[in-house]
Amino acid sequence: MALLSAADAEQVRKLFSTMTSDVHLRLYTQRLNCDTCLEAERILSELSEQSDRLKVEVLNALTDAGRREADGVENVPALIVGDGSHGRIRFYGTPSGYEFSTLLTVITDAGTPGDRLEKPALDFLSSLAEDLLIRVFVTPTCPYCPRAAVTAARMAAASPRVRAEIIEANEFPDLSRRFRVQGVPRTVVNDLIYLEGALPEAAFARGLGLALPLLAKGEPVDMAALLSKPREEEESAGK
Amino acid sequence: MIGLVAGIVGQPSGPAGRRDVVIAGGGPAGLTAALYSARYRLSTVVLEGYQPGGQAALTDRIDNYPGVPGARGHELASLMRSQAVEAGAEIVPARAVRSVHSEEGFATETDSGTFESPVLVIATGAAPKKLGVPGEERLYGRGVSYCATCDAPFFRGRRVLVVGGGDSAVKEALHLAGYASSVTVVHRRDALRAEPVLASKLLKNPVCGVIWNSRLLEIRGGDGVESVLLETPGGPRELEMDGVFVYVGRRAETDPFRGLVELGDDGTVVTDGTVRTSREGVFAAGDVTGRELRQIITAAADGARAAAAAYDYLQHHPAAV
């Protein structure tokens, strides 16, 4: 049975029909020790039938080890999505449930010209002096998650300094443990800045601006706590 | 596998500006108001905020929405959303920050620009209430959660506490029972307030237990929840616990409308019994009002009434458009 219902397929075709350039999707899977790889392959294969703009490549993480290393892929299934010029946005795990709408959004973004972020976030990105790795932990049943994941992906698309990893927390218990995920969405930036919940993109950019100067201490930084401080205090903390 | 949710997330909002009807809130009340309003051929924008589908989308299974037995909350919400869009409503990810009355009607400031309109529908719903006990805020996301649908899988084989005795508490306790090794419900009374069908399911579930006439005093733990301190009829009692899910009611999200319309002591928008508020041209729908029954179907019904009232209002105040 198809994963996409006829009505959903129709909706996806309509969405994709607005794209004006090709979108490249590179999926790494393997046959052994990967319960969800087949499912990821099926989702991608059904998706690719909905538009000629999607250029899909399925690689074997074991036999195509050279490519995998070049892409810096550490887990499977891994899906790298972009306009072909970069590999800064990736999904670890099966993009099902709400995460599927995140994937559709990231694909449509990549295939359509124009800025996806508004000015405050773009200003923040253009002032970035360091590289960011934004990990967003999600589950397929979490309706708040796409917002957090899409914001991270849009930042990665807009700046060569930013990479976004959208991680299905259930599928990677070791990663979830390492970054102490007990609720989603949980965003972890450069291993130390963390945020529970989804924020409007401008607030997220502001929170990053406040948190980054504190990273030098090497201690975890709670972004929500920074943002809840009154403005004046916050401005001096950001300096 | 939970299926695929097709749809697009947070497109950048179209230019803010003037519409016939601005609807704050994207749950069943707001989406139904949008559907009706768009079908009245009024230019309509929904300020969806950051919780598409509202509380409905967070409910795993819904058994009392007629015509759709066994609905999944997020599916129902996403159907309502696409139906409103098909009808011509615009849905933007903006969140209302403040709404004021002006000569031209209402100006609703959001985090993505200001929307003006002669008519405003408040449908911002309600958010989970916090308990306000020590440890709750510090351990949020570290074992303390308000969303079992989101976070249940992290408690596979572990012990969780559910606080509350209403429909939501019992529904979510049953959802958690599919993952956790034990689900302890702590309730301050000696009987559940939840509807009988749900209550008896809970009482029969071998994974679930209830501690009656008790309340949670403190959530303890270093980097995660380790134990909870309860006040019970037999005195204080500490229980080892891995997670705490709080369902002790909801608080109406009305801060942006303070000063614009009359609010009740509990923060809900005061209405005339249907959708009219203390200010002409402003209507309220769904859980944001103080109505006795807070269900998806009553929210949707309110939404339809609010749109009809908006249409009627614009007919009688043509100068407002």
Interface residues (C-beta under 8 A of the other chain):
Chain A: L3 L4 D8 Q11 V12 L15 E39 I43 T94 S96 G97 Y98 F100 S101 T102 L104 T105 T108 D115 R116 L117 E118 T139 P140 T141 C142 P143 Y144 C145 P146 R147 A149 V150 T151 A169 N170 S176 R180 V181 Q182 G183 V184 R186 E196 G197 A198 L199 P200 A202 A203
Chain B: M1 I2 G3 L4 V5 A6 G7 I8 V9 G10 P12 Y50 Q51 P52 G53 A57 L58 D60 H74 A77 S82 P93 R95 D111 S112 Y140 G141 R142 G143 S145 C147 T149 C150 D151 A152 P153 F154 D223 G224 G243
